[in-house]
Amino acid sequence: MSNSTETAFLNLVNKHKGILYKASRIYADSLEDREDLQQEILIQLWKSYQNFKGNSEFSTWMYRVAINTAITYLKKEKKRTNNHTDVPDHFEVQNEDYNPAKDKQLEVFYTAVQELKPLEKAVIFYFMEGMSHKEIGDNLGLSEGNARVKLNRTKEKILQIIKKSGYEF
């Protein structure tokens, strides 16, 4: 791929880098795992970028790749090989001045989310991105009604997990 393709790709990724941070925060609990997962998502985005036809928003496509990568990555649980030779090693996503540890509520929330099943994590991730029930359903292959029910149950489950942990709102 040409340099201009690479530049266009990096510009798009940097524009939507919040997706990387949120996906890795939801699917990985340690800082090291989050960084690994972000790298893995970047690699998968780059590998499949040539197949991105622009039929959907880049961000929509990026969500799908991020979630699919996160789920696959978790299944592999670090049985990864380091044969990433086909990926430019200078991919840098500009870091945000973002420290969730500053925000205790967010920390408690993300800790609770770790206990969810993969589909529930995906539902919450899309919800956090402000997607409608219909959009959540479309992304996950559920009807709008199913997505609404799944989301409500997942929110309730998170609340129960947080209450169980003894955190006071």
Secondary structure, 3 states (H helix, E strand, C coil): CCHHHHHHHHHHHHHCHHHHHHHHHHHCCCHHHHHHHHHHHHHHHHHHHCCCCCCCCHHHHHHHHHHHHHHHHHHHCCCCCCCCCCCCCCCCCCCCCCCHHHCHHHHHHHHHHCCCCHHHHHHHHHHHCCCCHHHHHHHHCCCHHHHHHHHHHHHHHHHHHHHHCCCCC
